[in-house]
Amino acid sequence: MSRQAELFDKAADCERAMNVASDPWQKVTFKLLRDMWIALANESLSMTKPQLSNEIAAIEEIQAAATGAARAPAVS
């Protein structure tokens, strides 16, 4: 699978999450993330590998923070 196809898959994952989310803020969050993945996929063919890697890492970091995947474990 090409790198561009992987990016479109990430956008599709966000689309699915957006469609099942009940919270309006979550819907908006997943819509914005989907749009970022689509924009990157469209631009990816003209980017160098390091540029693309940096952009992927940046969006993944935003996605983790926005969806709570990067939450620190609770301290007792």
C-alpha positions in Angstrom: 0.0 0.0 0.0 1.3 3.4 -0.9 2.0 6.1 1.7 -0.7 8.2 0.2 -3.2 5.4 0.5 -2.3 5.0 4.2 -3.0 8.7 4.7 -6.4 8.3 3.1 -7.1 5.3 5.4 -6.3 7.5 8.4 -8.8 10.0 7.0 -11.4 7.3 6.6 -10.8 6.2 10.2 -11.6 9.7 11.4 -14.7 9.8 9.2 -16.0 6.6 10.8 -15.2 8.0 14.3 -17.0 11.2 13.4 -20.1 9.3 12.2 -20.4 7.3 15.5 -19.5 10.1 17.9 -22.4 11.4 19.9 -20.7 14.5 21.3 -20.8 17.5 18.9 -17.2 18.5 19.9 -15.9 15.0 19.1 -17.6 15.2 15.7 -15.9 18.5 15.0 -12.6 17.2 16.2 -12.7 14.1 14.0 -13.9 16.2 11.0 -10.9 18.5 11.4 -8.5 15.5 11.8 -10.0 13.9 8.7 -9.5 17.1 6.8 -5.9 17.3 7.9 -5.2 13.7 6.8 -6.8 14.4 3.4 -4.9 17.6 2.8 -1.6 15.8 3.7 -2.5 12.8 1.4 -3.1 15.3 -1.4 0.2 17.1 -0.8 2.3 14.0 0.0 3.3 13.3 -3.6 5.3 16.5 -3.8 6.9 16.2 -0.3 10.3 14.6 0.6 10.3 11.6 2.9 11.5 13.7 5.9 8.9 16.4 5.3 6.2 13.8 5.1 7.4 12.0 8.2 7.4 15.3 10.1 3.9 16.1 9.0 2.6 12.7 9.9 4.1 12.9 13.3 2.6 16.3 13.9 -0.9 15.2 13.0 -0.6 12.0 15.0 0.5 14.1 18.0 -2.5 16.4 17.5 -4.8 13.4 17.1 -3.5 11.7 20.2 -4.0 14.9 22.3 -7.4 15.7 20.9 -8.8 12.2 21.3 -7.2 11.5 24.7 -4.9 8.8 23.5 -2.0 10.6 25.1 -3.4 10.9 28.5 -1.0 10.2 31.3 -1.8 7.4 33.7 -3.6 8.5 36.9 -1.4 8.9 39.9 -2.8 7.7 43.2 
